[in-house]
Amino acid sequence: MTRRTSTGMLRLLPALVRGSVVPPAALFVSLGLGACSKPEPPTLLPKEAQVTAVGAAGLNVLVKMEATNPNRVTLSAQSVTGKATLDGKWSLGTVTIAKPITLPPNTPTMIDVPLTMPWSDLQALGAIAQASGPIPYVIEGTVAIGGESLNVNVPFSVPGTITRDQAIGAALKSLPAIPGLTAPAH
């Protein structure tokens, strides 16, 4: 049995491609590019952050975003991490949830992520309840995408607002029950 070295294979290459229309140099270039191309991270396009509930325990937000996988292979998202900041100064902390999602190649995929952001500071809730108008917030985070050969955290940022009525309702729910005290009707 004879042993072929890479040099021996290189000598055979002209004979292998002799009858084809592909010159040997082009074959090396195409093989090299195909084997060495790095996967690209998916893109995330935040669509909206919708407040679904404001309560004594925290803020429930449904974040909607569109993910597009530019690669030729299917990728999967594993989890989503988000942190909310209210009115540019009140942090609600960081939350991570498991969110397995399949991202097919070159196809936009809608991702709906329900996040529950706990109040980290009840004084912030009181200050927000005293606001005279809507309270802006920003949710910033990452989507962990990958598997065996590719692992990447793709960032996102999406703004939204809490209505004054939602903030007042949350503040009232956080108070201990006082006999005869009821929330005003809106």
C-alpha positions as CSV (number, residue, x, y, z in Angstrom):
1,M,0.0,0.0,0.0
2,T,1.4,3.3,-0.9
3,R,1.0,6.4,1.1
4,R,0.0,9.6,-0.7
5,T,1.2,12.9,0.7
6,S,-0.3,16.2,0.1
7,T,2.5,16.9,-2.4
8,G,1.5,13.7,-4.2
9,M,-2.1,14.9,-4.3
10,L,-1.0,18.2,-5.7
11,R,0.8,16.4,-8.6
12,L,-2.4,14.6,-9.4
13,L,-4.5,17.7,-9.4
14,P,-3.8,18.7,-13.1
15,A,-4.9,15.2,-14.2
16,L,-8.1,15.5,-12.1
17,V,-9.1,18.8,-13.6
18,R,-7.7,18.3,-17.1
19,G,-10.9,17.6,-18.8
20,S,-12.9,20.2,-16.9
21,V,-13.5,23.9,-17.5
22,V,-12.2,24.8,-14.0
23,P,-8.6,25.8,-14.0
24,P,-6.6,24.5,-11.0
25,A,-6.1,27.9,-9.5
26,A,-9.8,28.6,-9.5
27,L,-10.5,25.3,-7.8
28,F,-8.1,26.2,-4.9
29,V,-9.7,29.6,-4.5
30,S,-13.2,28.2,-4.4
31,L,-12.3,25.4,-2.0
32,G,-10.4,27.8,0.2
33,L,-13.3,30.4,0.4
34,G,-16.0,27.8,1.0
35,A,-14.1,26.1,3.8
36,C,-12.9,29.3,5.6
37,S,-16.0,31.6,5.5
38,K,-17.1,32.6,8.9
39,P,-20.8,32.5,9.9
40,E,-22.4,35.9,10.2
41,P,-24.4,36.8,13.3
42,P,-28.1,37.3,12.8
43,T,-29.6,40.7,12.7
44,L,-32.3,41.8,15.2
45,L,-34.8,44.5,14.3
46,P,-36.9,45.6,17.3
47,K,-40.5,46.2,16.3
48,E,-42.1,47.2,19.7
49,A,-42.2,46.8,23.4
50,Q,-45.7,46.6,24.7
51,V,-46.6,46.9,28.4
52,T,-48.9,44.1,29.2
53,A,-49.2,44.7,32.9
54,V,-47.8,47.1,35.6
55,G,-48.2,45.8,39.1
56,A,-46.7,45.7,42.6
57,A,-44.3,43.0,41.6
58,G,-43.0,44.7,38.4
59,L,-43.4,45.6,34.8
60,N,-44.6,42.9,32.3
61,V,-43.5,43.8,28.7
62,L,-43.9,41.9,25.5
63,V,-40.9,42.6,23.3
64,K,-41.4,41.9,19.6
65,M,-38.5,41.8,17.2
66,E,-37.6,40.4,13.8
67,A,-34.5,38.2,13.5
68,T,-32.9,37.4,10.2
69,N,-30.2,34.7,9.8
70,P,-27.9,35.6,6.9
71,N,-26.2,32.2,6.8
72,R,-26.8,29.1,4.7
73,V,-27.5,27.0,7.8
74,T,-30.3,27.1,10.4
75,L,-29.3,28.6,13.7
76,S,-31.1,28.6,17.0
77,A,-31.7,31.2,19.7
78,Q,-31.3,29.9,23.3
79,S,-32.2,32.7,25.6
80,V,-33.0,36.4,25.9
81,T,-31.6,38.8,28.5
82,G,-33.1,42.2,29.0
83,K,-32.7,45.2,31.3
84,A,-35.3,48.0,31.6
85,T,-34.5,51.6,32.5
86,L,-37.4,53.9,33.2
87,D,-37.3,57.6,32.6
88,G,-33.5,57.3,31.9
89,K,-32.7,56.9,35.6
90,W,-34.6,54.0,37.3
91,S,-33.2,50.6,36.6
92,L,-35.5,47.5,36.9
93,G,-32.6,45.0,36.9
94,T,-31.8,42.3,34.5
95,V,-33.9,39.3,33.5
96,T,-32.9,36.2,31.5
97,I,-35.4,33.8,30.1
98,A,-35.0,30.6,28.1
99,K,-36.4,31.2,24.7
100,P,-35.5,28.4,22.2
101,I,-36.3,29.6,18.6
102,T,-35.2,28.2,15.3
103,L,-33.8,30.8,12.8
104,P,-33.9,29.4,9.2
105,P,-31.5,30.7,6.6
106,N,-32.4,34.0,5.0
107,T,-35.9,34.1,6.4
108,P,-37.2,36.8,8.7
109,T,-38.5,35.3,12.0
110,M,-40.7,37.1,14.4
111,I,-39.7,36.7,18.1
112,D,-42.1,37.5,20.9
113,V,-40.4,37.7,24.2
114,P,-42.5,38.2,27.4
115,L,-40.3,39.8,30.1
116,T,-41.3,40.4,33.7
117,M,-39.1,43.2,35.1
118,P,-39.3,43.3,38.9
119,W,-39.3,46.7,40.7
120,S,-35.8,46.9,42.2
121,D,-36.7,50.1,44.1
122,L,-40.2,50.9,45.3
123,Q,-39.2,54.6,45.7
124,A,-38.8,54.6,41.9
125,L,-42.3,53.3,41.6
126,G,-43.6,56.2,43.8
127,A,-41.6,58.8,41.8
128,I,-43.0,57.4,38.5
129,A,-46.5,57.4,39.8
130,Q,-46.2,61.1,40.5
131,A,-45.2,61.8,36.9
132,S,-47.5,64.1,35.0
133,G,-47.4,62.3,31.7
134,P,-46.2,59.0,30.0
135,I,-43.0,57.6,31.4
136,P,-40.5,56.5,28.8
137,Y,-38.5,53.3,29.1
138,V,-35.8,51.5,27.2
139,I,-35.2,47.7,27.2
140,E,-31.7,46.7,26.3
141,G,-30.5,43.2,26.0
142,T,-29.1,40.3,24.0
143,V,-30.4,37.2,22.3
144,A,-28.0,34.3,22.8
145,I,-27.8,32.5,19.5
146,G,-25.7,29.4,18.7
147,G,-24.9,25.8,19.1
148,E,-21.8,23.7,18.7
149,S,-19.8,25.9,16.4
150,L,-21.2,29.4,16.7
151,N,-22.2,31.2,19.9
152,V,-22.9,34.9,19.9
153,N,-25.0,37.4,21.9
154,V,-26.8,39.7,19.5
155,P,-27.7,43.0,21.1
156,F,-31.1,44.8,20.9
157,S,-32.6,48.0,22.2
158,V,-36.3,48.9,22.1
159,P,-38.1,52.0,23.6
160,G,-41.6,52.3,25.0
161,T,-43.8,54.2,27.4
162,I,-45.9,53.5,30.5
163,T,-49.0,55.6,30.8
164,R,-49.6,57.6,33.9
165,D,-52.7,55.5,34.8
166,Q,-50.6,52.3,34.6
167,A,-48.0,53.8,37.0
168,I,-50.6,55.1,39.5
169,G,-52.4,51.7,39.4
170,A,-49.1,49.9,40.1
171,A,-48.3,52.3,43.0
172,L,-51.7,51.7,44.6
173,K,-51.4,47.9,44.3
174,S,-48.0,48.1,46.1
175,L,-49.6,49.7,49.2
176,P,-50.8,47.5,52.1
177,A,-54.5,47.1,52.2
178,I,-56.2,49.9,54.1
179,P,-59.8,49.3,55.0
180,G,-62.1,51.7,53.0
181,L,-59.3,52.8,50.6
182,T,-60.1,52.1,47.0
183,A,-58.4,53.0,43.7
184,P,-60.1,55.9,41.8
185,A,-62.2,54.9,38.8
186,H,-60.7,56.0,35.4
